[in-house]
Amino acid sequence: MRSFLQTNISTIFIMLGHECNLQCKYCLQHDVVNIALGKEINPKIYDFIIDIAENQRQKVGIQFYGGEPLVFWKEIRELIDGLEERGIPKNLYFSMITNGKLIDLEKVDYLNKHFNNVTISWDGRNSKITRGYNVFEDNKENVFKLNNFSVSGVISAYNYIEDYLEDCEQLNRDYVENYHGRTISFNVDELLDVNLQNPDLKSFDFNKVKMQIDNICEQYRQFINNNKPISVIRKRYIENKIGYVRNAMKCKHYKPTRDRCGNGCEVINVDLQGNLYKCHNTDVKVGKITDNYFDILQNVFALDKVSETSKTCDECPVQILCMNGCPLVEDEARQQFYCMMSMTMNYPIIELILSIGK
């Protein structure tokens, strides 16, 4: 497997299992996962992780993933303990994305000691509709004790972009002013329809979507051209998009050559028993950690959909931002709302970049 370890790997998703203590309306695992994952840790996984990290020039992130990862607290601690016994490479770090419901003081202490970042899933004002739980109403005090956390939300018909950023601004203000924190990092994910069981999530008012993204772009334009104030949250949202486009242009990466997520290549998805998967959100296996690397790659590339999606996406003016979208989303869902949503959200960003230059 040594040749496998020489590749440019940035992230290893540890697929702990699909069990969760919430039933989020948009969870795509409900629709694409049909197997249960074993909980016993294969001892070979320790050497696999360490060898990968030691053969990379860059940092390698271990992302603990569910389901809800904190449901698997015993397995998380066992795996980290096993790595510590063998010697954790200096470029290896730990993170997770969690709904935060199970975070308590004991976990806060452990997470602060071992984790570089904990991402909290939160959808702003309508979290109880989409997730059945609002972590910043019910468990804020414990989450705010984490040394390093960020927030990630899913855009849906219950969570429009400007509304969400406004809620993030309020949350950030509370954290900075009342808990002496630093500015929180926020992420925005798109709604993925892979046989979505709750169609109300995608009943967007596209006029409202356009109005809100236009407002944010205009605020940034006024900030650049006339030095008018803009919140740090909105500024970061726009500048992350601008930076992505400019970096893609610098690298002449206008169109994807394979699935945009890097799953199976730069991103490794492995369960506790050493099975490898194309994507951490599916049950599609591509091999085992003991298999020949080139056999694994053949399986990964056989599942790649970029040549198929490019037949349509190569004509799209926002392809440089969307990069053909998530390969799990099928044609019907793309035609129904996915591509319209991407166009509505991203085209004003392209127009903004062209208008401000630089």
Steps between C-alpha positions, in 0.01 A plus 500: 500500500800734516429645153149583621643711779703726271192670359380848594258409778352783707217336695413158639134459589457242774154358434387405849147394409168640380316508832385844617310654791310740269297457184595800287259545211776541242734222610599329177619187679134413558465456126827341387635281783375146548770333709611512862869558570698286742616661824809286565821677404731316263853542652643553149317829474749664738799430276292596196425846643853559631662392173279735301580796727875430503510493121327835445664841491174666598283464807261206506164534671328210671130581474283288729172449320156349560207491515566699812864446605439567868274194509829313446694668781653171618631419150639853452697484823620147428630600159676813627650303791630239254662768285657666805650170611669467162601866473282753319683672211536876545304574183194298610206679660147411609164658422133405479161633396230447762148613583638584847215352700726258691772751582548520877782623726687169487497503120593870491816427698598211273417685177698805611800280571497291183305677224601789277140579413144387565242604241149548636205437266245779534238650270427824678149607592328193355733234638218332689306460175787353299679315779254468788758664726669837541839450663545871573175512692543172688877447540667833429691521828689177434567573132635846586753335733669334200832666418457460126164454335333609179142488375357343185148538361303359209314738270140389454150643463517549878846657496562773242850636468456854631276381784762244596789747490293740712448224758872422487577866563280501809658179627848637436416827678382306805816286502743789453336746738378271778741207490819685397531283192658561163296534181336167418559341160182413314445263208202475264413171330260447214191283535559164332211304356594134476147363516408764756210384718395854604421695180394806704871567557548588133185713456710812455368843414769571241410868488582516871822305447609743227401807700699383803819408315476824299476693829811334638695561179394865492609547861840361411518718188428808712765388748761473224404808301379740770648357821154443648493264798411134458482228763801273524274197442365628167842624399654158559217324316554708186880500520511122532307480172719762334815328621381167364435646155825692483702200612325286238585757232860523620534122475297495175261262670186620326338158468530187715698205371343269758245523779556828683504354853822301453339198662706187447808702402600793723222404740509148643185349649558203727290319759635357824548157345717632217251508212546789255210689343458736208308745719452526877126553446439174313557128543683452168828321572809538282730263688682439827805662658702188417411506127723612216477876455453485124210259533339742743554792264344310212191444711490868601531629144241253375249673730604852398216694332676809373495393132126443528415825683732705277273436201269759654720685746764609248245747362418651840637847588541409869687175442819651640326533838279193489753266337213278375348470845476192718521179296238338724228730362329335202377669180137530610589686817741721307224597259242554773689740726870423555640680195254787534608546859867495407446751220292734718750490786820518298439717192483823705842407641642474148345836412647650818850376418477647150374833633767555767790363298830474687 
